[in-house]
Amino acid sequence: RPAIGGILLWADGDNHLRVEWGARGPHEVSLSGRVEGVTTLVGRGRLEADRLHLRLEWREGVARALCSADGRAWKSAGETAFEPTAPVRVGLHAIGQIDRTIHRGEFQHGTAIRFESFTLRADALLRLPG
């Protein structure tokens, strides 16, 4: 089954970003979501690997998506200004629905993705006043 999912940075329905693998085709990595109520595809790239490392950095109002085949050499998948006023949550997400314009007639039973580890570093968190 194709792996479709990744990391989600969520403030509210109008302000969220996700770096994900597979949503736009095999080996495709993208940064997309909604920023100030506007749906956007920020960036995308291609990394051919059986296993993938994803990273989403958010510092000083800028979100940046990265991917790596080995966890050492990182490639950019896009970056954008992201300064929501609501508190932000970070987590993993998986997509079970398959876009049939990309995966025609394949994978009748849906998708599957497995995350082997997840690390949240405190230096990447928003520091709220007070």
C-alpha positions as CSV (number, residue, x, y, z in Angstrom):
1,R,0.0,0.0,0.0
2,P,1.2,3.5,-0.5
3,A,2.4,5.5,2.5
4,I,0.6,8.8,2.7
5,G,1.1,11.0,5.8
6,G,3.5,13.1,7.7
7,I,3.8,15.9,10.3
8,L,1.1,18.4,11.1
9,L,1.5,21.9,12.6
10,W,-2.1,23.0,13.6
11,A,-3.3,26.3,15.0
12,D,-6.9,26.3,13.7
13,G,-8.9,25.5,10.6
14,D,-7.5,28.5,8.8
15,N,-3.9,28.1,9.9
16,H,-2.2,24.8,9.6
17,L,0.6,23.2,7.7
18,R,1.7,19.7,6.9
19,V,4.8,18.1,5.5
20,E,3.8,14.8,3.9
21,W,5.1,12.0,1.9
22,G,3.1,10.3,-0.9
23,A,0.0,12.5,-1.1
24,R,1.0,13.7,-4.6
25,G,2.5,10.5,-5.8
26,P,5.1,7.9,-4.9
27,H,8.3,9.5,-3.5
28,E,6.7,13.0,-3.5
29,V,7.3,15.2,-0.4
30,S,5.3,18.4,0.0
31,L,4.5,21.3,2.3
32,S,0.9,22.5,2.1
33,G,-2.0,23.6,4.2
34,R,-3.9,26.8,5.0
35,V,-2.3,30.1,6.0
36,E,-4.6,32.9,7.0
37,G,-7.5,31.1,5.4
38,V,-5.9,30.5,2.1
39,T,-5.2,27.0,0.9
40,T,-1.7,26.7,-0.4
41,L,0.9,24.3,-1.8
42,V,4.1,25.9,-0.5
43,G,6.6,23.5,-2.0
44,R,7.3,20.0,-3.1
45,G,10.1,17.7,-4.1
46,R,10.9,14.1,-4.9
47,L,13.1,11.8,-2.8
48,E,13.3,8.1,-4.0
49,A,13.7,6.0,-0.9
50,D,12.0,3.1,0.8
51,R,12.2,4.8,4.2
52,L,12.1,8.6,4.7
53,H,12.9,11.1,7.5
54,L,10.6,14.1,7.6
55,R,11.3,17.3,9.5
56,L,9.2,20.4,10.1
57,E,10.9,23.4,11.6
58,W,9.0,26.4,12.9
59,R,11.2,29.3,14.1
60,E,10.6,33.1,14.2
61,G,7.4,32.9,12.2
62,V,8.8,30.7,9.4
63,A,7.9,27.1,8.8
64,R,10.3,25.0,6.8
65,A,9.8,21.4,5.6
66,L,12.8,19.0,5.1
67,C,13.2,15.4,4.0
68,S,16.1,13.0,4.1
69,A,16.8,9.4,3.1
70,D,19.4,8.9,5.8
71,G,18.6,11.4,8.5
72,R,21.9,13.3,7.9
73,A,21.6,14.9,4.4
74,W,18.5,17.1,4.4
75,K,16.7,18.5,1.3
76,S,14.1,21.3,1.4
77,A,10.5,20.8,0.5
78,G,9.6,24.5,0.9
79,E,9.2,27.2,3.5
80,T,6.6,29.9,4.2
81,A,5.7,32.6,6.8
82,F,3.5,31.1,9.5
83,E,2.4,33.3,12.4
84,P,-0.9,32.2,13.7
85,T,-2.4,33.9,16.8
86,A,-3.9,30.7,18.2
87,P,-1.8,28.2,20.2
88,V,-0.2,25.6,18.0
89,R,-0.2,21.8,18.2
90,V,2.2,19.4,16.5
91,G,1.6,15.8,15.7
92,L,1.5,13.0,13.1
93,H,-1.1,12.5,10.5
94,A,-2.1,9.7,8.1
95,I,-4.2,9.8,5.0
96,G,-6.4,6.8,4.2
97,Q,-8.1,8.2,1.1
98,I,-6.3,7.7,-2.2
99,D,-6.3,10.3,-5.0
100,R,-7.4,8.1,-8.0
101,T,-6.0,10.6,-10.5
102,I,-2.5,9.7,-9.1
103,H,-3.0,6.0,-8.1
104,R,-5.4,4.8,-10.9
105,G,-7.0,1.4,-10.1
106,E,-4.4,0.4,-7.6
107,F,-4.6,-0.2,-3.8
108,Q,-8.3,-0.9,-3.4
109,H,-7.9,-1.3,0.3
110,G,-6.5,2.2,1.0
111,T,-3.2,3.4,2.3
112,A,-0.9,2.5,5.2
113,I,1.9,4.4,6.9
114,R,4.1,3.6,9.8
115,F,6.0,6.0,11.9
116,E,9.0,4.5,13.7
117,S,9.8,7.5,15.9
118,F,8.7,11.0,16.5
119,T,10.8,13.7,18.3
120,L,9.6,17.1,19.3
121,R,12.4,19.5,20.3
122,A,11.6,22.3,22.8
123,D,13.8,24.8,21.0
124,A,11.4,24.7,18.1
125,L,8.3,25.5,20.1
126,L,6.6,28.9,20.2
127,R,7.4,30.8,23.3
128,L,4.3,32.6,24.5
129,P,4.6,35.8,26.4
130,G,4.0,35.7,30.2
